Amino acid sequence: MHGVRKRILVIEDEGDIAELIRLHLEDRGFSVAIARDGNTGLRKASMGSWDLVVLDLRLPGMDGLEICRRLRQDSNSVPILMLTSKSSELDRVLGLEIGADDYVTKPFSVLELIARVKAILRRAELARGSLATNNDEVRAGCVNIDPSTRCATIRGEAVDLTAKEFDLLLHFATNPGRVFRRLELLDGVWGYGHEGYEHTVNSHINRLRAKIEEDPASPELIVTVWGVGYKMNIVTDSLVSA
């Protein structure tokens, strides 16, 4: 690898697995640090400048879901790759809903893990490159978004969004009026299209509506197109509902 080495934090309490991940990532030119419990992992993830966090779900002290939740609540948008067991379907879904970028199930192949790591880092690079070449504000009616600062205002009022909520709103605002199927949103915002995880989109839509709609029960900005998906309406500041 050329240039500055990517920094990866591995939060994994099983020593053999942690060292296996470290060995293979370092062999491919990454700089790797390990945390062996949840509390230490959260502290390191919060304080360091990481390109990726590989996060196990079952940890002593604090589990991976709580670490992920706290990082996203603090607007820490570091990419997160979760490690989970095949029997933990609910945990995988919850992890994606609270802001994880992808997951790998145990037991996993090293080649699969490396492929997922590279894919996440590649998406992050593309996102940064897109922001670097297009920092213009995005306006869609009463929605105003500044990609360079990742700030959004609705009807002139700033809204506090998680990283994925911001990405979802930006995706809609740059394509106003277009109807997106749930799988298209998974591909466009999360970077993958797993059938069966469409309700991850539903959960994020509901949380986003709670923050940006005047009446979340009767949304005007992000509306449901029944039997298809969702779209963003252009709603002006002065629009008064009939």
C-alpha positions in Angstrom: 0.0 0.0 0.0 1.3 3.5 -0.8 1.1 6.6 1.3 -0.1 6.7 4.9 -1.2 3.4 6.2 -4.9 3.0 7.1 -5.5 2.6 10.8 -7.8 -0.1 12.0 -9.0 -0.7 15.6 -10.0 -4.3 16.3 -12.3 -4.7 19.4 -12.3 -8.4 20.1 -12.0 -10.3 23.4 -11.0 -13.6 21.9 -7.2 -13.4 21.7 -6.7 -16.0 18.9 -9.3 -14.2 16.7 -7.9 -10.8 17.4 -4.3 -11.8 16.6 -5.4 -13.6 13.4 -7.2 -10.5 12.2 -4.2 -8.3 13.1 -1.8 -10.7 11.3 -3.7 -10.7 8.1 -4.5 -7.0 8.1 -0.9 -6.0 8.8 0.3 -8.4 6.1 -1.8 -6.2 3.7 -0.2 -3.0 4.9 -2.7 -1.8 7.5 -1.8 -0.4 10.9 -3.7 -2.4 13.6 -4.5 -1.8 17.3 -6.4 -4.2 19.5 -8.8 -3.7 22.4 -9.8 -6.7 24.4 -12.9 -5.4 26.2 -15.8 -3.1 25.5 -14.9 -0.2 27.8 -11.3 0.0 26.5 -12.6 -0.4 22.9 -15.0 2.5 23.3 -12.4 4.7 24.8 -9.9 4.0 22.0 -12.5 4.3 19.3 -13.6 7.7 20.7 -10.1 9.1 21.2 -8.2 7.9 18.1 -8.4 8.8 14.5 -9.3 5.5 12.8 -10.2 4.5 9.3 -12.2 1.5 10.4 -13.3 -0.3 13.6 -13.8 -4.1 13.5 -16.2 -4.6 16.4 -17.2 -7.9 18.0 -20.8 -8.0 19.4 -20.1 -10.1 22.5 -17.6 -8.3 24.7 -16.9 -8.1 28.4 -17.7 -4.7 30.0 -19.8 -3.3 27.2 -21.2 -5.1 24.2 -20.6 -4.1 20.6 -24.2 -2.8 20.0 -23.7 -0.3 22.9 -20.3 0.8 21.5 -21.8 1.3 18.1 -24.7 3.2 19.5 -22.5 5.5 21.6 -20.2 6.3 18.7 -23.1 7.2 16.4 -24.7 9.3 19.2 -21.5 11.3 19.4 -21.6 11.8 15.6 -18.5 9.6 15.2 -18.9 8.4 11.6 -15.9 6.0 11.6 -16.9 2.9 9.4 -17.8 -0.1 11.6 -17.5 -3.7 10.5 -19.3 -6.0 13.0 -18.4 -9.5 13.9 -21.3 -11.7 14.9 -22.4 -15.3 15.1 -24.8 -16.9 12.7 -27.3 -17.5 15.4 -27.5 -13.8 16.2 -29.8 -12.6 13.4 -31.4 -10.0 15.7 -28.0 -8.6 16.7 -27.0 -8.2 13.1 -30.2 -6.3 12.2 -29.9 -4.1 15.3 -26.2 -3.4 14.5 -27.1 -2.2 11.0 -30.0 -0.1 12.2 -27.9 1.8 14.8 -25.1 2.6 12.3 -22.8 -0.3 11.5 -21.6 -0.4 7.9 -21.4 -4.1 7.4 -21.0 -7.4 9.3 -19.2 -10.7 9.0 -20.5 -13.8 10.6 -18.4 -16.2 12.7 -16.8 -18.5 11.8 -15.6 -16.3 8.9 -13.0 -16.8 6.3 -10.0 -14.4 6.4 -10.5 -13.7 2.7 -14.1 -12.7 3.2 -13.1 -10.4 6.1 -10.3 -8.7 4.1 -12.7 -8.3 1.2 -15.3 -6.6 3.5 -12.6 -4.4 5.0 -11.4 -3.2 1.6 -14.9 -2.6 0.3 -15.8 -0.4 3.3 -12.6 1.6 3.0 -13.2 2.0 -0.7 -16.7 3.3 -0.1 -15.4 5.7 2.5 -12.7 7.0 0.1 -15.3 7.5 -2.7 -17.5 9.4 -0.3 -14.7 11.6 0.8 -13.7 12.2 -2.8 -17.2 13.1 -3.7 -17.4 15.7 -0.9 -14.0 17.1 -1.9 -15.1 17.7 -5.5 -18.6 18.8 -4.7 -19.0 20.8 -1.5 -21.9 22.8 -2.9 -24.9 23.1 -0.6 -27.9 21.0 -1.6 -31.3 22.6 -1.4 -34.6 20.8 -1.8 -37.4 23.1 -0.8 -37.1 23.8 2.9 -34.3 21.3 3.2 -30.7 22.7 3.1 -27.7 20.5 3.4 -24.0 21.4 3.6 -22.0 18.2 2.7 -18.7 19.7 3.7 -19.7 20.3 7.3 -22.4 17.5 7.3 -24.9 20.0 8.7 -28.6 20.0 7.7 -31.4 22.6 8.4 -35.1 22.1 7.9 -37.2 25.3 7.6 -34.1 27.2 8.8 -33.7 25.1 11.9 -30.6 22.9 12.4 -31.4 19.2 13.0 -29.2 16.8 14.9 -28.7 13.7 12.7 -26.7 10.5 13.1 -24.2 9.7 10.3 -26.6 7.3 8.5 -29.6 9.7 8.9 -27.6 12.5 7.3 -26.5 10.2 4.4 -30.1 9.1 3.9 -31.4 12.7 3.9 -28.6 13.8 1.5 -29.4 10.8 -0.8 -33.1 11.9 -1.0 -32.3 15.6 -1.3 -30.0 15.1 -4.3 -32.7 13.1 -6.0 -36.0 14.9 -5.1 -39.1 13.3 -6.5 -37.4 10.1 -7.4 -39.0 7.0 -5.9 -36.5 4.6 -4.3 -37.1 1.0 -3.5 -35.8 -0.2 -0.1 -33.1 -2.3 -1.7 -32.0 0.7 -3.8 -31.6 2.7 -0.6 -29.6 -0.1 1.0 -27.3 -0.1 -1.9 -27.0 3.7 -2.2 -26.7 4.6 1.5 -25.5 1.5 3.3 -23.5 0.1 0.4 -25.0 -3.3 0.2 -28.3 -4.9 -0.8 -29.3 -7.7 1.5 -32.8 -8.9 1.0 -34.5 -9.3 4.4 -33.0 -6.1 5.8 -35.4 -3.7 4.2 -36.8 -3.0 7.6 -33.4 -1.4 8.4 -34.4 1.3 5.9 -37.9 1.6 7.5 -36.4 2.1 10.9 -34.1 4.9 9.7 -36.9 6.5 7.7 -39.1 6.6 10.8 -36.3 8.1 13.0 -35.5 10.7 10.3 -39.1 11.7 10.0 -39.3 12.2 13.7 -36.5 14.8 13.4 -37.5 16.6 10.2 -41.3 16.4 9.8 -43.6 18.8 11.4 -46.0 15.9 11.9 -44.2 12.6 11.6 -47.5 10.7 11.6 -48.4 12.6 8.4 -45.1 13.2 6.7 -44.8 15.8 3.9 -41.0 15.7 3.1 -40.3 11.9 2.9 -43.4 10.1 1.8 -44.2 6.5 1.3 -45.1 5.3 -2.2 -47.2 2.3 -1.3 -46.0 -0.9 -2.9 -42.8 0.7 -4.1 -40.7 2.6 -1.6 -40.0 6.2 -0.6 -39.5 9.6 -2.2 -38.7 13.2 -1.1 -41.3 15.9 -1.9 -40.2 19.5 -2.5 -41.8 21.4 0.4 -41.2 25.1 0.7 -40.9 27.0 4.0 -44.1 28.8 3.3 -46.2 25.7 2.5 -49.3 25.5 4.7 -51.1 22.2 4.8 -54.7 22.3 3.7 
